[in-house]
Amino acid sequence: MELYNVIKEPIITEKSMALKEKENKYVFACDLKANKIEIANAVEKFFNVKVVSVATSTVKPRAKRVGQYAGYTSAYKKAIVKLADGNKIDAFNI
């Protein structure tokens, strides 16, 4: 899998910001087919940091409704990436 297709977007929520502050962990939405090694390599290459560990979980689609139209959200893989001490990603500073 190409590295630029692995990471889709950062997940920025109150919970993910707390993880960033307390444990130096960052949360990303990734491609469903990506594995932990590919995610770690993509984060290291794009942000020039050292990755210590990667934890992943698959987020299943949920039913959504807009007026009379019903459908589902897209499924994605959520990756929680722990960085080495002293490393940080500046893109998350909002």
QUIWOCOR-V242066 format. One record per backbone hydrogen bond with DSSP energy under -1.0 kcal/mol. CO is the residue of the C=O (numbers start at 1). NH is the residue of the N-H. E is the energy in kcal/mol with one decimal. If there is no record, write none. Layout:
CO&NH&E  CO&NH&E
//
This chain:
2&5&-1.5  3&6&-1.1  6&31&-2.2  9&29&-3.4  13&17&-2.2  14&18&-1.8  15&19&-1.9  16&20&-1.9  17&21&-2.1  18&22&-2.5  19&23&-2.1  19&25&-1.3  24&83&-2.2  26&81&-3.4  27&11&-2.4  28&79&-2.9  29&8&-2.8  29&9&-1.4  30&77&-1.9  31&34&-1.3  35&39&-2.2  36&40&-2.5  37&41&-2.4  38&42&-2.2  39&43&-2.3  40&44&-2.3  41&45&-2.2  42&46&-2.6  43&47&-2.1  44&48&-1.0  50&84&-2.5  53&82&-2.6  55&80&-3.3  57&78&-3.5  59&76&-1.6  62&73&-2.2  64&71&-2.6  66&69&-2.0  69&66&-2.7  71&64&-2.9  76&59&-3.3  77&30&-3.6  78&57&-2.0  79&28&-2.6  80&55&-2.4  81&26&-2.7  82&52&-3.0  82&53&-1.3  84&87&-1.9  89&92&-1.1  90&93&-1.4
//
